[in-house]
Amino acid sequence: MHHSRRPYIHGMSAHNIPSRKQEHVNLAAQQNVGFVAKTNGLERYEFEYNALPELDLADVNTATTFLDMPIELPLMISGMTGGYADAERINAQLADAAQVVGIPICVGSMRQAITDASLHATYTVVREHAPSVPVIANIGAAQIKRTNGRQALGDALRMVDLLQADALTVHINALQELIQPEGEPSFAGVLNGIADLVVACPVPIIVKEVGAGISPAVAQRLLDVGVRIIDVAGAGGTSWAGIEILRHPDATSVQHLWDVGIPTAECVQGCASLMQHTPFTLIASGGITNGTHVALSIALGAHCTAAARPFLLAVMEGGTEAVIALLNTWELHVRQWMFLSGSPTIDALRTAHLRKT
Ligand SMILES: Cc1cc2nc3c(=O)[nH]c(=O)nc-3n(C[C@H](O)[C@H](O)[C@H](O)COP(=O)(O)O)c2cc1C
């Protein structure tokens, strides 16, 4: 696990980003980058069996809305890639699947597109291939922090225009930046930057982690500055610490951080309780790997779910068709759980009874 091909220098993140993006995708696709001992926590719940569902399977409807747009299933393809040659193919195939199934899709961090117009197509291909579903732009917290000045906000807004995006996701990834060999673990001014963006951005802001989770306390601070869509991106799926540890020239110095994070179920349950005071849209992600996880997350209080690596693995294995097949399986399983819990709609599923296992 010791790599010596690259010096360990913080603050070199503008250097060679396209190859780093490719390395991330390759590691996520080929290596075991899951949590070691931690799970998403959803195994602690099951639907209370409803022997009287008073419902026909044919009348179950998995459709809902997201960003005020109709979608067929409360599931989004999370932001993963863009910014290097092969990302264009991956994004096109993911977008084709999102369009066919009728679900939202987010692109990967658009940081490179800000400085290199030759990379724009690797992102805009998503809008071209998914013209009628919600398409979401993506930028890192480090890029929009208030200490970076007004130009930074302008850059982020240009990315929204470029993609004709229906929302802008800001990913907050302190753990990843801490471990990433070229990372910039400087997060002072991020919350203020998000506050500025909420005011300046013509489309809604979504704030997400990348697999270590958003606690109820952090969610509350986001709500306090006006954020109204939060994606917990909790622990139990892809470990970004793990991916960066695999890239680290001195892995022993960061190995103990592999499993840092709050399990997704814990994030969702805790954040959902904040809705009593402030209505907002909650997205459950981080280790969502099947339709049962989708259904349980909704019943725990999420409005929508999202997943990243399962769709990357599918697209690498069998392109658009494999992603569509996976989505169809998840949808079937969501439908089964809706029937078994007597929930004709996604709104009803949000109030279905769960029991602790
Ligand atoms: C290859 C890969 C690249 C990713 N790149 C980004 C990114 O650029 N921006 C972002 O917000 N999240 C990124 N993520 C994080 C995912 O959006 C997601 O939050 C995380 O992987 C947890 O979900 P999962 O367990 O379903 O993979 C990436 C994930 C993967 C697997």
The ligand as an SDF file (V2000), in Angstrom:
LIG
                    3D

 31 33  0  0  0  0  0  0  0  0999 V2000
  -15.5270    7.4990   -8.5530 C   0  0  0  0  0  0  0  0  0  0  0  0
  -16.2380    8.4580   -7.6650 C   0  0  0  0  0  0  0  0  0  0  0  0
  -16.0510    9.8140   -7.8500 C   0  0  0  0  0  0  0  0  0  0  0  0
  -16.7080   10.7530   -7.0340 C   0  0  0  0  0  0  0  0  0  0  0  0
  -16.5660   12.0870   -7.2810 N   0  0  0  0  0  0  0  0  0  0  0  0
  -17.3410   12.9650   -6.6080 C   0  0  0  0  0  0  0  0  0  0  0  0
  -17.3600   14.3400   -6.9670 C   0  0  0  0  0  0  0  0  0  0  0  0
  -16.6420   14.7800   -7.8670 O   0  0  0  0  0  0  0  0  0  0  0  0
  -18.1910   15.1740   -6.2760 N   0  0  0  0  0  0  0  0  0  0  0  0
  -19.0040   14.7150   -5.2670 C   0  0  0  0  0  0  0  0  0  0  0  0
  -19.7790   15.4890   -4.7110 O   0  0  0  0  0  0  0  0  0  0  0  0
  -18.9630   13.4200   -4.8860 N   0  0  0  0  0  0  0  0  0  0  0  0
  -18.1730   12.5410   -5.5330 C   0  0  0  0  0  0  0  0  0  0  0  0
  -18.2050   11.2240   -5.1780 N   0  0  0  0  0  0  0  0  0  0  0  0
  -18.9370   10.8090   -3.9730 C   0  0  0  0  0  0  0  0  0  0  0  0
  -20.3230   10.2680   -4.2880 C   0  0  0  0  0  0  0  0  0  0  0  0
  -21.1250   11.2670   -4.8810 O   0  0  0  0  0  0  0  0  0  0  0  0
  -21.0130    9.7190   -3.0310 C   0  0  0  0  0  0  0  0  0  0  0  0
  -21.3160   10.7710   -2.1460 O   0  0  0  0  0  0  0  0  0  0  0  0
  -20.1760    8.6850   -2.2950 C   0  0  0  0  0  0  0  0  0  0  0  0
  -19.4710    7.8580   -3.2110 O   0  0  0  0  0  0  0  0  0  0  0  0
  -21.0270    7.7980   -1.3910 C   0  0  0  0  0  0  0  0  0  0  0  0
  -21.9820    7.1040   -2.1470 O   0  0  0  0  0  0  0  0  0  0  0  0
  -21.8460    5.5460   -2.5230 P   0  0  0  0  0  0  0  0  0  0  0  0
  -21.6070    4.8090   -1.2330 O   0  0  0  0  0  0  0  0  0  0  0  0
  -23.1360    5.1930   -3.1880 O   0  0  0  0  0  0  0  0  0  0  0  0
  -20.6810    5.4200   -3.4700 O   0  0  0  0  0  0  0  0  0  0  0  0
  -17.5530   10.2870   -5.9850 C   0  0  0  0  0  0  0  0  0  0  0  0
  -17.7320    8.9060   -5.8080 C   0  0  0  0  0  0  0  0  0  0  0  0
  -17.0920    7.9940   -6.6150 C   0  0  0  0  0  0  0  0  0  0  0  0
  -17.3070    6.5240   -6.3900 C   0  0  0  0  0  0  0  0  0  0  0  0
  1  2  1  0
  2  3  1  0
  2 30  2  0
  3  4  2  0
  4  5  1  0
  4 28  1  0
  5  6  2  0
  6  7  1  0
  6 13  1  0
  7  8  2  0
  7  9  1  0
  9 10  1  0
 10 11  2  0
 10 12  1  0
 12 13  2  0
 13 14  1  0
 14 15  1  0
 14 28  1  0
 15 16  1  0
 16 17  1  0
 16 18  1  0
 18 19  1  0
 18 20  1  0
 20 21  1  0
 20 22  1  0
 22 23  1  0
 23 24  1  0
 24 25  2  0
 24 26  1  0
 24 27  1  0
 28 29  2  0
 29 30  1  0
 30 31  1  0
M  END
$$$$
